[in-house]
Amino acid sequence: MFTEKEAVAIDVKTRSVTFDDGLRMEYRKLFIATGSKPKPMNYKGKDVRNVFHLRTPEDANSIARLANNKNAVIVGTSFVGMEVAAALTDKAHSVSVIGIESVPFKKALGEKVGKAIMKLFEANRVKFYMLNEVSEMIGHHGQLKEVVLKSGKVLRADVCVIGCFFPLHCCFVLALGGDFGPWIWPVSVEFL
Ligand SMILES: Cc1cc2nc3c(=O)[nH]c(=O)nc-3n(C[C@H](O)[C@H](O)[C@H](O)COP(=O)(O)OP(=O)(O)OC[C@H]3O[C@@H](n4cnc5c(N)ncnc54)[C@H](O)[C@@H]3O)c2cc1C
């Protein structure tokens, strides 16, 4: 077992993996389990503070503290986003959820279940802005104050949580130039 080593390149022709310290190891079979990473999003105001990808216990504590009796905006309507929304309904002054689909969990659970879940959240004061995306985060003295949506709607915000992840932390795999689509692990492992 190696710790504190990052795999930075895979060469499928020579069947080898290169690590950040220059070590190169050959493999017979390769299994990649590098997890997920936040999906890059295109909006203005990337330097504004109090916008989180929930990755660490410190992030969770900061979100809970900043949302207390304040306005929370959540981007993403799948497992992470909806879990955060649920956790904040009885803590935050307001909880707004932004999603690119028509209902939450649409891809994972379908339209019908998504609609029912949306109603349940709405009954608990959560406001949804669906078929929408963030266009800008506006800060005051560097701290988040407003989230502007592509529809033009402006939401008051003291904290924003972005719950959009790539299912695969695979930059070095993608660097190979092959199409290792996120849901085709068995195929890519076989291919390697
Ligand atoms: C906020 C949040 C809440 C979640 N809640 C749940 C839940 O309630 N239930 C549930 O089932 N799932 C939940 N998940 C999802 C769950 O965390 C993931 O599905 C799970 O961690 C995936 O495991 P993994 O081993 O594939 O990846 P990870 O747990 O992400 O582990 C990947 C490992 O690979 C390492 N790594 C990455 N790149 C490299 C590299 N180039 N070289 C070497 N090492 C590398 C990382 O350091 C890490 O140690 C949640 C996720 C988040 C973010």
The ligand as a Gaussian input file, in Angstrom:
#p B3LYP/6-31G(d) Opt

LIG

0 1
 C      -21.607000      15.291000       0.691000
 C      -21.667000      13.854000       0.266000
 C      -22.599000      13.023000       0.870000
 C      -22.685000      11.689000       0.495000
 N      -23.600000      10.889000       1.111000
 C      -23.661000       9.602000       0.804000
 C      -24.562000       8.718000       1.472000
 O      -25.295000       9.117000       2.361000
 N      -24.596000       7.424000       1.092000
 C      -23.778000       6.947000       0.108000
 O      -23.845000       5.757000      -0.197000
 N      -22.929000       7.754000      -0.539000
 C      -22.839000       9.052000      -0.216000
 N      -21.980000       9.877000      -0.881000
 C      -21.205000       9.323000      -1.975000
 C      -20.013000       8.562000      -1.432000
 O      -19.181000       9.433000      -0.672000
 C      -19.248000       8.066000      -2.637000
 O      -20.117000       7.311000      -3.435000
 C      -18.101000       7.200000      -2.186000
 O      -17.212000       7.930000      -1.357000
 C      -17.351000       6.737000      -3.411000
 O      -16.288000       5.928000      -2.973000
 P      -15.003000       5.770000      -3.835000
 O      -14.085000       4.857000      -3.123000
 O      -15.418000       5.409000      -5.232000
 O      -14.388000       7.238000      -3.951000
 P      -13.833000       8.207000      -2.791000
 O      -14.450000       7.931000      -1.480000
 O      -13.949000       9.594000      -3.343000
 O      -12.302000       7.788000      -2.710000
 C      -11.409000       8.062000      -3.794000
 C       -9.993000       7.959000      -3.253000
 O       -9.096000       8.056000      -4.372000
 C       -8.076000       8.994000      -4.043000
 N       -7.571000       9.571000      -5.319000
 C       -8.220000      10.433000      -6.163000
 N       -7.438000      10.705000      -7.235000
 C       -6.291000      10.004000      -7.071000
 C       -5.095000       9.860000      -7.841000
 N       -4.916000      10.481000      -9.019000
 N       -4.102000       9.058000      -7.354000
 C       -4.257000       8.399000      -6.176000
 N       -5.371000       8.479000      -5.407000
 C       -6.377000       9.270000      -5.850000
 C       -8.756000      10.033000      -3.141000
 O       -7.775000      10.716000      -2.378000
 C       -9.629000       9.096000      -2.281000
 O       -8.894000       8.562000      -1.206000
 C      -21.852000      11.201000      -0.527000
 C      -20.919000      12.049000      -1.136000
 C      -20.815000      13.370000      -0.750000
 C      -19.792000      14.272000      -1.432000

